[in-house]
Amino acid sequence: MVAVAADVEARGADPRARIGTITQLRGAAARARAAGWRVLVVWLGLAAGGQVVQHGFALMGVDAAAAQAAPGYLAYALAASGISGLGAAWAMRVMSEPARWLRFDRPLLEGALITAGMVLCLMALGLLNVLVAQSVTEPGMMVVAGSSVVLLALVLIWVGMRLTLWPMARVAGRKDITPAMSWRLMRRATRGMLLGYAVLLIPLIVLLVPLMVEAAAAGAPPSSGSLLASQAASGLFTVLAYGLVAAVYTLRVENPATVADVFD
């Protein structure tokens, strides 16, 4: 893997040291610089892939923005999660091994399959939320049911973050990193990654909130331009977010080091 700016020396290595947000963001930035123009290509590829799936199913009459227990939406969920998984694996590859960024191999597919499964779980949760809202009519129960679904979503996101080194390892060709091992390795790195995600989300929110407000004020579904902007912002977030994951992977799996050593 491409070294993060300080992987040259790991004096007094300690894989249990906390990996903070600044360390992860600096590692992601170093990886983006190392990948160079490839990051732009992967970003555009992710945005185009998401847009093609969404637009294609829209032409077939499937409203991708409205989760529903219908064959068309279920097919969309499978296609969208598959594209998301493949895009995520591609982002992992370009942020970790830019020299192999175009290699379509089994490790890439394994990482994509794992990530697609995680995305599909979140989409299934969104569908569950809709079904619960449709079946519960008593206001008090609606609040309880809605809160339960939100709590479950937060738990799934947290679990996904703790398991994130598992698909990264598969993309790198490492089958010895199991989900249980990923869970342990992410200890004292999860909070830093969560805050790192929050920082990366800021420009995405700044871009998308005005578009959402405009659509709500007009009482119309988002325009094709808004959807394209959403896909572009989401794609950029995905690429940079996996820069954080790749940085943690290097420090915890390939070259464990204390935080003090990381950017000496």
Backbone as JSON, one array per atom type, in Angstrom:
{
  "sequence": "MVAVAADVEARGADPRARIGTITQLRGAAARARAAGWRVLVVWLGLAAGGQVVQHGFALMGVDAAAAQAAPGYLAYALAASGISGLGAAWAMRVMSEPARWLRFDRPLLEGALITAGMVLCLMALGLLNVLVAQSVTEPGMMVVAGSSVVLLALVLIWVGMRLTLWPMARVAGRKDITPAMSWRLMRRATRGMLLGYAVLLIPLIVLLVPLMVEAAAAGAPPSSGSLLASQAASGLFTVLAYGLVAAVYTLRVENPATVADVFD",
  "N": [[0.83, -1.21, 0.0], [0.27, 2.34, -0.53], [2.34, 4.54, 1.23], [1.4, 6.42, 4.11], [2.11, 9.77, 4.97], [3.98, 9.32, 7.08], [4.78, 6.74, 7.37], [7.29, 5.84, 7.13], [8.93, 5.4, 9.36], [8.44, 3.59, 12.31], [8.76, 3.96, 15.3], [8.89, 2.31, 18.39], [6.39, 0.84, 18.13], [2.88, 0.71, 18.64], [-0.02, -0.77, 18.41], [-2.33, -0.22, 19.76], [-2.67, 2.42, 20.22], [-4.48, 5.54, 20.22], [-6.02, 6.67, 17.25], [-6.46, 9.63, 16.0], [-8.78, 12.14, 14.7], [-7.47, 14.21, 13.2], [-5.1, 12.95, 12.46], [-6.13, 10.94, 10.81], [-7.4, 12.46, 8.79], [-5.21, 13.81, 7.72], [-3.79, 11.63, 6.78], [-5.58, 10.69, 4.83], [-5.55, 12.87, 3.07], [-2.88, 12.76, 2.23], [-2.93, 10.36, 0.83], [-4.73, 10.98, -1.19], [-3.25, 12.88, -2.58], [-1.17, 11.23, -3.44], [-2.52, 9.5, -5.15], [-3.4, 11.28, -7.05], [-4.53, 12.41, -10.23], [-6.12, 10.21, -10.6], [-7.97, 10.06, -8.58], [-9.89, 11.93, -9.35], [-10.94, 10.68, -11.62], [-12.07, 8.31, -10.54], [-13.91, 9.48, -8.82], [-15.67, 10.8, -10.67], [-16.52, 8.51, -11.97], [-17.93, 7.15, -9.94], [-20.02, 8.99, -9.46], [-21.25, 9.01, -11.99], [-22.03, 6.31, -12.24], [-23.91, 5.99, -10.14], [-25.83, 7.82, -11.01], [-26.64, 6.74, -13.47], [-27.88, 4.32, -12.68], [-29.96, 5.31, -11.05], [-31.36, 6.99, -12.86], [-31.97, 5.16, -14.85], [-33.75, 3.34, -13.6], [-35.72, 5.15, -12.99], [-36.75, 5.73, -15.5], [-38.05, 3.38, -15.89], [-40.16, 3.69, -14.29], [-39.76, 3.54, -11.57], [-39.62, 4.97, -8.44], [-36.91, 6.03, -7.01], [-36.42, 7.53, -4.78], [-38.39, 7.01, -3.0], [-38.88, 4.64, -0.77], [-40.29, 1.42, -1.07], [-42.3, -1.52, -0.77], [-42.1, -3.1, -3.29], [-41.63, -4.94, -6.33], [-40.12, -3.51, -8.28], [-38.78, -1.5, -6.81], [-37.28, -3.09, -5.08], [-35.6, -4.36, -6.88], [-34.21, -2.13, -7.73], [-32.92, -1.48, -5.3], [-31.15, -3.64, -5.02], [-29.56, -3.28, -7.33], [-28.54, -0.69, -6.87], [-27.15, -1.02, -4.45], [-25.25, -2.84, -5.28], [-23.78, -1.35, -7.21], [-22.88, 0.67, -5.51], [-21.29, -0.82, -3.75], [-19.29, -1.77, -5.51], [-18.24, 0.65, -6.37], [-17.27, 1.63, -3.94], [-15.29, -0.26, -3.35], [-13.55, 0.26, -5.45], [-12.82, 2.84, -4.79], [-11.45, 2.28, -2.41], [-9.31, 0.87, -3.49], [-8.01, 2.77, -5.17], [-7.21, 4.6, -3.28], [-5.46, 3.18, -1.77], [-3.78, 1.54, -3.31], [-2.79, 2.98, -5.8], [-1.37, 2.37, -8.12], [-2.47, 0.04, -9.0], [-5.03, 0.64, -9.72], [-6.83, 0.19, -11.81], [-7.14, -2.49, -11.97], [-9.2, -5.18, -12.26], [-10.05, -7.47, -10.22], [-10.29, -10.54, -8.24], [-9.96, -9.93, -5.4], [-10.9, -7.26, -5.39], [-13.58, -7.63, -6.11], [-14.45, -9.15, -3.96], [-14.24, -7.35, -1.81], [-16.07, -5.49, -2.76], [-18.46, -6.95, -2.7], [-18.85, -7.43, 0.04], [-19.14, -4.79, 0.98], [-21.37, -4.0, -0.5], [-23.32, -5.61, 0.68], [-23.47, -4.4, 3.2], [-24.46, -1.87, 2.5], [-26.92, -2.61, 1.44], [-28.21, -3.53, 3.71], [-28.67, -1.12, 5.09], [-30.39, 0.13, 3.26], [-32.52, -1.64, 3.37], [-33.34, -1.13, 5.92], [-34.34, 1.44, 5.63], [-36.56, 0.86, 4.05], [-37.98, -0.68, 5.9], [-38.62, 1.3, 7.73], [-40.48, 2.79, 6.28], [-42.53, 0.88, 5.93], [-43.27, 0.47, 8.58], [-44.23, 3.01, 9.24], [-46.46, 3.05, 7.61], [-48.07, 1.07, 8.67], [-48.54, 1.65, 11.33], [-50.75, 3.58, 13.16], [-51.43, 4.93, 15.47], [-50.46, 7.81, 17.21], [-48.57, 7.86, 19.41], [-47.38, 5.32, 19.26], [-46.28, 5.56, 16.75], [-44.21, 7.37, 17.17], [-42.6, 5.89, 18.9], [-41.98, 3.67, 17.26], [-40.71, 4.95, 15.1], [-38.51, 6.12, 16.4], [-37.21, 3.82, 17.23], [-36.41, 2.69, 14.81], [-34.63, 4.65, 13.89], [-32.69, 4.5, 15.91], [-31.8, 1.9, 15.48], [-30.69, 2.25, 12.95], [-28.52, 3.94, 13.55], [-27.05, 2.2, 15.13], [-26.4, 0.24, 13.22], [-24.81, 1.75, 11.49], [-22.68, 2.35, 13.19], [-21.71, -0.24, 13.71], [-20.99, -0.92, 11.1], [-18.85, 0.83, 10.73], [-17.03, -0.18, 12.58], [-16.44, -2.55, 11.36], [-15.17, -1.87, 9.07], [-12.52, -2.26, 8.23], [-12.45, -4.81, 7.33], [-13.62, -5.23, 4.6], [-11.74, -3.55, 3.35], [-9.36, -4.91, 3.78], [-9.86, -7.2, 2.26], [-9.92, -6.13, -0.33], [-7.27, -5.5, -0.49], [-6.24, -8.0, -0.68], [-5.94, -9.5, 1.6], [-6.95, -12.11, 3.51], [-6.85, -12.78, 6.07], [-7.78, -10.94, 7.84], [-10.45, -10.81, 9.72], [-14.02, -10.21, 10.36], [-14.28, -10.04, 13.17], [-11.66, -9.43, 13.91], [-11.33, -6.99, 12.63], [-13.12, -5.5, 14.12], [-11.8, -5.39, 16.59], [-9.42, -4.09, 15.85], [-10.31, -1.59, 15.16], [-10.74, -0.34, 17.49], [-10.39, 2.52, 19.49], [-10.09, 4.05, 17.26], [-12.41, 4.51, 16.0], [-14.01, 6.7, 16.87], [-12.47, 8.87, 16.0], [-12.64, 8.44, 13.25], [-15.38, 8.76, 12.84], [-15.71, 11.49, 13.43], [-14.06, 12.46, 11.45], [-15.53, 11.74, 9.18], [-17.66, 13.49, 9.61], [-16.43, 15.97, 9.19], [-15.79, 15.73, 6.46], [-18.33, 15.66, 5.44], [-19.28, 18.22, 5.59], [-18.9, 20.06, 3.29], [-20.58, 18.68, 1.52], [-23.09, 18.88, 2.71], [-23.41, 21.66, 2.67], [-23.67, 22.0, -0.06], [-25.95, 20.44, -0.74], [-28.17, 21.07, 0.94], [-29.38, 23.66, 0.2], [-30.44, 22.88, -2.3], [-32.3, 20.93, -1.57], [-34.03, 22.44, 0.0], [-34.99, 24.2, -1.91], [-36.36, 22.43, -3.64], [-38.33, 21.51, -1.87], [-39.71, 23.87, -1.35], [-40.76, 24.41, -3.82], [-42.49, 22.38, -4.06], [-42.05, 20.12, -5.55], [-40.53, 17.15, -6.95], [-36.95, 16.5, -6.64], [-34.9, 18.1, -9.1], [-33.3, 16.98, -12.17], [-30.79, 18.1, -12.27], [-30.31, 18.62, -9.57], [-30.25, 16.0, -8.59], [-28.02, 15.05, -9.93], [-26.03, 16.66, -8.82], [-26.2, 15.72, -6.23], [-25.35, 13.05, -6.53], [-22.74, 13.52, -7.4], [-21.62, 14.84, -5.17], [-21.91, 12.83, -3.27], [-20.28, 10.84, -4.38], [-17.73, 12.04, -4.23], [-17.46, 12.27, -1.47], [-17.4, 9.55, -0.79], [-14.97, 8.63, -1.96], [-13.02, 10.19, -0.56], [-13.66, 9.47, 2.05], [-12.91, 6.8, 2.14], [-10.25, 7.2, 2.03], [-9.68, 7.88, 4.64], [-10.22, 5.4, 5.85], [-8.28, 3.82, 4.6], [-5.99, 4.98, 5.63], [-6.17, 4.34, 8.37], [-6.13, 1.58, 8.11], [-3.51, 1.12, 7.2], [-2.04, 1.95, 9.45], [-2.97, 0.28, 11.48], [-2.94, -2.34, 10.5], [-0.96, -2.85, 8.44], [1.31, -1.34, 9.15], [1.65, -0.88, 12.11], [1.73, 1.82, 14.39], [2.61, 4.27, 16.84], [0.61, 7.17, 17.48], [2.2, 9.41, 17.71], [4.34, 8.77, 16.15], [3.38, 8.75, 13.61], [3.31, 11.02, 11.92], [5.91, 12.04, 12.0]],
  "CA": [[0.0, 0.0, 0.0], [0.96, 3.63, -0.53], [2.61, 4.97, 2.61], [0.86, 7.7, 4.58], [3.29, 10.6, 5.12], [4.95, 8.98, 8.1], [4.96, 5.31, 7.57], [8.7, 5.51, 6.94], [9.52, 4.94, 10.61], [7.47, 3.33, 13.37], [9.54, 3.7, 16.5], [8.07, 1.96, 19.53], [5.07, 0.61, 17.6], [1.84, 0.35, 19.59], [-1.26, -0.8, 17.63], [-3.48, 0.15, 20.59], [-2.72, 3.88, 20.38], [-5.62, 6.19, 19.58], [-5.79, 7.31, 15.95], [-7.41, 10.73, 16.04], [-9.36, 12.68, 13.47], [-6.46, 14.95, 12.42], [-4.21, 11.94, 11.88], [-6.83, 10.27, 9.71], [-7.6, 13.41, 7.7], [-3.91, 14.04, 7.08], [-3.49, 10.41, 6.03], [-6.43, 10.67, 3.64], [-5.05, 13.9, 2.15], [-1.64, 12.25, 1.65], [-3.29, 9.33, -0.14], [-5.34, 11.65, -2.34], [-2.14, 13.46, -3.36], [-0.43, 10.14, -4.08], [-3.34, 8.96, -6.25], [-3.42, 12.32, -8.08], [-5.66, 12.54, -11.15], [-6.96, 9.01, -10.53], [-9.08, 10.37, -7.67], [-10.91, 12.61, -10.14], [-11.58, 9.69, -12.5], [-12.91, 7.46, -9.7], [-15.02, 10.33, -8.37], [-16.62, 10.95, -11.77], [-17.09, 7.19, -12.22], [-18.94, 6.88, -8.91], [-21.17, 9.87, -9.71], [-21.93, 8.55, -13.2], [-22.66, 5.02, -11.96], [-25.12, 6.22, -9.35], [-26.81, 8.54, -11.82], [-27.16, 5.81, -14.48], [-28.81, 3.41, -12.02], [-31.14, 6.06, -10.62], [-32.09, 7.46, -14.04], [-32.48, 3.99, -15.56], [-34.94, 2.84, -12.93], [-36.76, 6.18, -13.11], [-37.37, 5.53, -16.8], [-38.93, 2.2, -15.77], [-41.26, 4.03, -13.41], [-39.43, 3.27, -10.17], [-39.23, 6.16, -7.7], [-35.8, 5.62, -6.15], [-36.42, 8.33, -3.55], [-39.47, 6.55, -2.12], [-38.77, 3.21, -0.48], [-41.58, 0.75, -1.12], [-42.21, -2.97, -0.88], [-42.54, -3.44, -4.64], [-40.53, -5.59, -7.07], [-39.27, -2.53, -8.95], [-37.88, -0.86, -5.84], [-36.35, -4.11, -4.58], [-34.58, -4.52, -7.93], [-33.38, -0.92, -7.64], [-32.08, -1.59, -4.11], [-30.07, -4.59, -5.33], [-28.65, -2.65, -8.3], [-27.87, 0.46, -6.24], [-26.17, -1.5, -3.47], [-24.15, -3.45, -6.03], [-22.97, -0.26, -7.76], [-22.24, 1.33, -4.37], [-20.22, -1.69, -3.28], [-18.2, -1.77, -6.48], [-17.62, 1.97, -6.31], [-16.52, 1.73, -2.69], [-14.07, -1.07, -3.5], [-12.68, 1.0, -6.37], [-12.26, 3.95, -4.01], [-10.44, 1.69, -1.52], [-8.13, 0.49, -4.29], [-7.27, 3.94, -5.64], [-6.64, 5.28, -2.12], [-4.46, 2.34, -1.13], [-2.82, 1.04, -4.31], [-3.12, 3.68, -7.05], [-0.72, 1.74, -9.27], [-3.32, -1.07, -9.45], [-6.38, 1.16, -9.61], [-7.69, -0.31, -12.88], [-7.14, -3.95, -11.98], [-10.5, -5.74, -11.86], [-9.68, -8.82, -9.8], [-11.13, -11.17, -7.21], [-9.99, -9.15, -4.16], [-11.77, -6.09, -5.57], [-14.96, -8.1, -6.1], [-14.79, -9.59, -2.6], [-14.48, -6.13, -1.04], [-17.31, -4.89, -3.27], [-19.59, -7.76, -2.25], [-19.05, -7.16, 1.46], [-19.66, -3.44, 1.13], [-22.73, -3.99, -1.05], [-24.18, -6.18, 1.7], [-23.68, -3.38, 4.23], [-25.34, -0.83, 1.94], [-28.24, -3.2, 1.3], [-28.81, -3.55, 5.06], [-29.18, 0.22, 5.38], [-31.54, 0.37, 2.4], [-33.61, -2.45, 3.92], [-33.82, -0.43, 7.11], [-35.17, 2.53, 5.13], [-37.83, 0.25, 3.65], [-38.66, -1.05, 7.14], [-39.17, 2.53, 8.3], [-41.68, 3.12, 5.51], [-43.56, -0.11, 6.24], [-43.73, 0.74, 9.94], [-45.04, 4.24, 9.18], [-47.73, 2.76, 6.94], [-48.87, 0.12, 9.44], [-48.84, 2.19, 12.65], [-51.58, 4.79, 13.05], [-51.52, 5.61, 16.77], [-49.33, 8.75, 17.26], [-47.56, 7.45, 20.37], [-46.66, 4.17, 18.71], [-45.49, 6.02, 15.61], [-42.99, 7.97, 17.72], [-41.77, 4.78, 19.41], [-41.49, 2.89, 16.12], [-39.75, 5.77, 14.35], [-37.29, 6.25, 17.21], [-36.54, 2.52, 17.23], [-35.76, 2.52, 13.51], [-33.49, 5.57, 13.87], [-31.68, 3.93, 16.79], [-31.24, 0.74, 14.79], [-29.84, 2.77, 11.87], [-27.28, 4.41, 14.17], [-26.3, 1.0, 15.53], [-25.86, -0.37, 12.0], [-23.71, 2.61, 11.02], [-21.56, 2.14, 14.11], [-21.17, -1.59, 13.44], [-20.33, -0.85, 9.81], [-17.55, 1.5, 10.91], [-16.12, -1.1, 13.28], [-16.1, -3.65, 10.44], [-14.74, -1.29, 7.79], [-11.22, -2.77, 7.8], [-12.66, -6.13, 6.73], [-13.6, -5.14, 3.14], [-10.48, -2.95, 2.92], [-8.36, -5.99, 3.75], [-10.16, -8.07, 1.12], [-9.46, -5.43, -1.54], [-5.8, -5.59, -0.47], [-5.85, -9.4, -0.84], [-5.71, -10.09, 2.92], [-8.11, -12.83, 4.01], [-6.66, -13.08, 7.49], [-8.48, -9.93, 8.63], [-11.84, -11.22, 9.85], [-14.86, -9.17, 10.97], [-13.95, -9.9, 14.59], [-10.37, -8.76, 14.01], [-11.58, -5.6, 12.26], [-13.78, -4.87, 15.28], [-10.77, -5.11, 17.61], [-8.45, -3.14, 15.33], [-10.91, -0.26, 15.08], [-10.84, 0.22, 18.83], [-9.65, 3.77, 19.64], [-9.97, 4.73, 15.97], [-13.77, 4.72, 15.48], [-14.47, 8.07, 17.13], [-11.73, 9.74, 15.09], [-13.19, 8.27, 11.91], [-16.71, 9.36, 12.83], [-15.52, 12.94, 13.34], [-13.51, 12.7, 10.12], [-16.67, 11.72, 8.26], [-18.43, 14.72, 9.82], [-15.7, 17.04, 8.52], [-15.93, 15.54, 5.02], [-19.72, 15.88, 5.07], [-19.62, 19.65, 5.63], [-19.16, 20.63, 1.95], [-21.71, 18.0, 0.92], [-24.29, 19.49, 3.3], [-23.5, 23.03, 2.14], [-24.13, 21.91, -1.44], [-27.24, 19.79, -0.92], [-29.29, 21.66, 1.69], [-30.14, 24.63, -0.61], [-31.19, 22.18, -3.34], [-33.44, 20.28, -0.93], [-34.97, 23.5, 0.39], [-35.61, 24.7, -3.14], [-37.33, 21.43, -4.1], [-39.45, 21.5, -0.92], [-40.48, 25.11, -1.53], [-41.49, 24.32, -5.1], [-43.45, 21.28, -3.96], [-41.78, 19.22, -6.67], [-39.39, 16.27, -6.7], [-35.68, 17.11, -7.04], [-34.63, 18.14, -10.54], [-32.19, 16.13, -12.61], [-29.56, 18.78, -11.87], [-30.12, 18.4, -8.14], [-29.87, 14.61, -8.41], [-26.64, 14.92, -10.4], [-25.19, 17.27, -7.79], [-26.21, 14.81, -5.09], [-24.48, 11.92, -6.86], [-21.35, 14.01, -7.45], [-21.18, 15.08, -3.8], [-21.81, 11.53, -2.6], [-19.1, 10.16, -4.9], [-16.52, 12.66, -3.67], [-17.4, 11.87, -0.07], [-17.01, 8.14, -0.74], [-13.54, 8.5, -2.25], [-12.24, 10.75, 0.53], [-13.92, 8.69, 3.26], [-12.07, 5.59, 2.12], [-8.9, 7.63, 2.35], [-9.58, 7.72, 6.1], [-10.16, 3.97, 6.14], [-6.98, 3.32, 4.15], [-4.97, 5.46, 6.58], [-6.28, 3.51, 9.58], [-5.69, 0.23, 7.74], [-2.05, 1.09, 7.18], [-1.5, 2.1, 10.8], [-3.39, -0.81, 12.35], [-2.73, -3.66, 9.91], [0.3, -2.99, 7.7], [2.46, -0.72, 9.8], [1.17, -0.3, 13.37], [2.64, 2.81, 14.96], [1.98, 5.22, 17.75], [0.18, 8.4, 16.81], [3.32, 10.34, 17.71], [5.27, 8.39, 15.08], [2.74, 8.7, 12.3], [3.67, 12.14, 11.04], [7.22, 12.56, 12.36]],
  "C": [[0.86, 1.26, 0.0], [1.14, 4.07, 0.91], [1.91, 6.28, 2.91], [2.09, 8.5, 4.94], [4.27, 10.15, 6.16], [5.16, 7.52, 8.3], [6.42, 4.89, 7.42], [9.34, 4.94, 8.19], [8.43, 4.73, 11.64], [8.24, 2.96, 14.62], [8.61, 3.39, 17.66], [6.62, 1.7, 19.14], [4.09, 0.16, 18.68], [0.51, 0.4, 18.86], [-2.49, -0.39, 18.43], [-3.61, 1.66, 20.75], [-3.92, 4.46, 19.65], [-5.19, 6.83, 18.26], [-6.85, 8.38, 15.81], [-7.84, 11.21, 14.68], [-8.32, 13.38, 12.6], [-5.51, 13.98, 11.74], [-4.87, 11.28, 10.67], [-7.04, 11.2, 8.52], [-6.29, 13.69, 6.97], [-3.5, 12.82, 6.26], [-4.3, 10.33, 4.75], [-5.95, 11.68, 2.6], [-3.76, 13.43, 1.47], [-1.93, 11.2, 0.58], [-3.93, 9.94, -1.39], [-4.26, 12.28, -3.23], [-1.38, 12.38, -4.1], [-1.19, 9.57, -5.27], [-3.48, 9.98, -7.38], [-4.69, 12.34, -8.9], [-6.59, 11.34, -11.11], [-8.17, 9.24, -9.62], [-10.23, 11.02, -8.44], [-11.67, 11.62, -11.02], [-12.53, 8.8, -11.7], [-14.12, 8.23, -9.21], [-16.09, 10.45, -9.45], [-17.29, 9.61, -12.09], [-18.18, 6.84, -11.22], [-20.2, 7.71, -9.15], [-21.96, 9.39, -10.93], [-22.66, 7.23, -12.96], [-23.95, 5.18, -11.19], [-26.21, 6.88, -10.16], [-27.44, 7.62, -12.86], [-28.18, 4.87, -13.86], [-30.1, 4.13, -11.66], [-32.0, 6.48, -11.82], [-32.71, 6.28, -14.79], [-33.74, 3.45, -14.92], [-36.07, 3.86, -12.96], [-37.49, 6.05, -14.44], [-38.31, 4.33, -16.8], [-40.07, 2.45, -14.8], [-41.01, 3.77, -11.94], [-38.96, 4.56, -9.52], [-38.17, 5.77, -6.68], [-35.8, 6.36, -4.82], [-37.47, 7.86, -2.56], [-39.38, 5.04, -1.93], [-40.15, 2.58, -0.44], [-41.38, -0.75, -1.32], [-42.8, -3.41, -2.22], [-41.36, -4.04, -5.39], [-39.57, -4.6, -7.72], [-38.29, -1.88, -7.99], [-36.86, -1.86, -5.3], [-35.23, -4.36, -5.6], [-33.64, -3.32, -7.92], [-32.42, -1.01, -6.46], [-30.9, -2.53, -4.36], [-29.05, -3.96, -6.28], [-27.86, -1.52, -7.66], [-26.83, 0.01, -5.24], [-24.98, -2.15, -4.17], [-23.21, -2.41, -6.61], [-22.21, 0.45, -6.64], [-21.07, 0.5, -3.85], [-19.02, -1.7, -4.21], [-17.47, -0.43, -6.47], [-16.78, 2.15, -5.06], [-15.21, 0.94, -2.78], [-13.07, -0.39, -4.42], [-12.03, 2.17, -5.65], [-11.2, 3.44, -3.04], [-9.16, 1.4, -2.29], [-7.33, 1.72, -4.69], [-6.61, 4.67, -4.48], [-5.55, 4.45, -1.44], [-3.38, 1.87, -2.09], [-3.1, 1.7, -5.66], [-2.48, 3.06, -8.28], [-1.58, 0.6, -9.83], [-4.78, -0.63, -9.57], [-7.34, 0.65, -10.67], [-7.75, -1.83, -12.92], [-8.47, -4.46, -11.42], [-10.27, -7.2, -11.5], [-10.59, -9.33, -8.7], [-11.12, -10.4, -5.9], [-10.9, -7.93, -4.25], [-13.24, -6.51, -5.47], [-15.38, -8.55, -4.7], [-15.08, -8.38, -1.71], [-15.78, -5.46, -1.45], [-18.53, -5.63, -2.75], [-19.9, -7.5, -0.77], [-19.68, -5.79, 1.67], [-21.09, -3.33, 0.6], [-23.72, -4.56, -0.04], [-24.48, -5.18, 2.8], [-24.64, -2.3, 3.75], [-26.77, -1.35, 1.84], [-28.96, -3.27, 2.65], [-29.4, -2.19, 5.41], [-30.41, 0.55, 4.52], [-32.75, -0.42, 2.89], [-34.19, -1.78, 5.15], [-34.71, 0.75, 6.71], [-36.54, 2.02, 4.7], [-38.65, -0.14, 4.88], [-39.32, 0.17, 7.77], [-40.47, 2.93, 7.59], [-42.83, 2.17, 5.85], [-44.14, 0.11, 7.63], [-44.64, 1.96, 9.95], [-46.41, 3.98, 8.56], [-48.65, 1.89, 7.8], [-49.27, 0.64, 10.82], [-49.6, 3.5, 12.51], [-51.66, 5.58, 14.36], [-50.28, 6.49, 16.94], [-48.21, 8.32, 18.21], [-46.72, 6.3, 19.86], [-45.8, 4.57, 17.52], [-44.17, 6.62, 16.08], [-42.04, 6.88, 18.19], [-41.15, 4.0, 18.26], [-40.44, 3.66, 15.33], [-38.44, 5.91, 15.09], [-36.5, 4.95, 17.21], [-35.79, 2.3, 15.92], [-34.52, 3.41, 13.41], [-32.35, 5.02, 14.73], [-31.0, 2.74, 16.13], [-30.32, 1.18, 13.66], [-28.5, 3.24, 12.42], [-26.4, 3.24, 14.6], [-25.65, 0.35, 14.32], [-24.69, 0.44, 11.45], [-22.47, 2.41, 11.88], [-20.9, 0.78, 13.86], [-20.42, -1.59, 12.12], [-18.96, -0.2, 9.89], [-16.57, 0.58, 11.6], [-15.66, -2.24, 12.38], [-15.42, -3.17, 9.17], [-13.37, -1.78, 7.31], [-11.33, -4.14, 7.14], [-12.71, -6.05, 5.2], [-12.32, -4.5, 2.6], [-9.39, -4.01, 2.81], [-8.6, -6.91, 2.57], [-9.7, -7.43, -0.18], [-7.94, -5.52, -1.65], [-5.31, -7.03, -0.62], [-5.56, -10.11, 0.46], [-6.98, -10.77, 3.42], [-7.99, -13.16, 5.49], [-7.34, -12.06, 8.4], [-9.97, -10.26, 8.62], [-12.69, -10.07, 10.4], [-14.52, -8.96, 12.45], [-12.63, -9.16, 14.78], [-10.51, -7.28, 13.65], [-12.2, -4.85, 13.44], [-12.74, -4.48, 16.33], [-9.8, -4.04, 17.13], [-8.99, -1.71, 15.26], [-11.09, 0.38, 16.46], [-9.9, 1.43, 18.94], [-9.33, 4.43, 18.29], [-11.35, 5.11, 15.43], [-14.24, 6.15, 15.69], [-13.77, 9.05, 16.21], [-12.27, 9.65, 13.67], [-14.56, 8.91, 11.79], [-16.61, 10.88, 12.69], [-14.92, 13.32, 11.98], [-14.6, 12.7, 9.06], [-17.48, 13.01, 8.36], [-17.76, 15.9, 9.11], [-15.88, 16.94, 7.0], [-17.36, 15.82, 4.54], [-20.09, 17.36, 4.99], [-19.85, 20.23, 4.23], [-20.34, 19.97, 1.25], [-23.02, 18.62, 1.41], [-24.5, 20.9, 2.75], [-24.05, 23.02, 0.71], [-25.59, 21.44, -1.53], [-28.41, 20.46, -0.22], [-30.05, 22.7, 0.87], [-30.97, 23.96, -1.7], [-32.43, 21.52, -2.77], [-34.49, 21.31, -0.52], [-35.71, 24.04, -0.82], [-36.67, 23.74, -3.65], [-38.55, 21.4, -3.19], [-40.33, 22.73, -1.1], [-41.31, 25.06, -2.81], [-42.54, 23.22, -5.07], [-43.28, 20.27, -5.08], [-40.62, 18.3, -6.3], [-38.09, 16.94, -7.16], [-35.48, 17.05, -8.55], [-33.47, 17.22, -10.88], [-30.85, 16.76, -12.25], [-29.25, 18.58, -10.4], [-29.65, 16.97, -7.87], [-28.42, 14.39, -8.84], [-25.66, 15.51, -9.39], [-25.09, 16.37, -6.57], [-25.28, 13.63, -5.33], [-23.02, 12.34, -6.88], [-20.81, 14.22, -6.04], [-20.99, 13.77, -3.05], [-20.57, 10.77, -3.07], [-17.82, 10.71, -4.33], [-16.35, 12.27, -2.21], [-16.91, 10.44, 0.05], [-15.51, 7.97, -0.94], [-12.7, 9.0, -1.07], [-12.44, 9.97, 1.82], [-13.08, 7.43, 3.29], [-10.59, 5.93, 2.21], [-8.66, 7.52, 3.85], [-9.4, 6.25, 6.46], [-8.79, 3.4, 5.76], [-5.86, 3.76, 5.1], [-4.98, 4.62, 7.85], [-5.8, 2.1, 9.29], [-4.17, 0.12, 7.76], [-1.49, 1.09, 8.6], [-1.83, 0.91, 11.7], [-3.04, -2.2, 11.81], [-1.34, -3.8, 9.3], [1.5, -2.45, 8.46], [2.02, -0.07, 11.1], [2.2, 0.65, 13.97], [1.89, 3.67, 15.95], [1.59, 6.47, 16.98], [1.32, 9.37, 16.72], [4.28, 10.04, 16.55], [4.69, 8.65, 13.69], [3.16, 9.84, 11.39], [4.96, 12.83, 11.5], [7.94, 13.03, 11.09]]
}
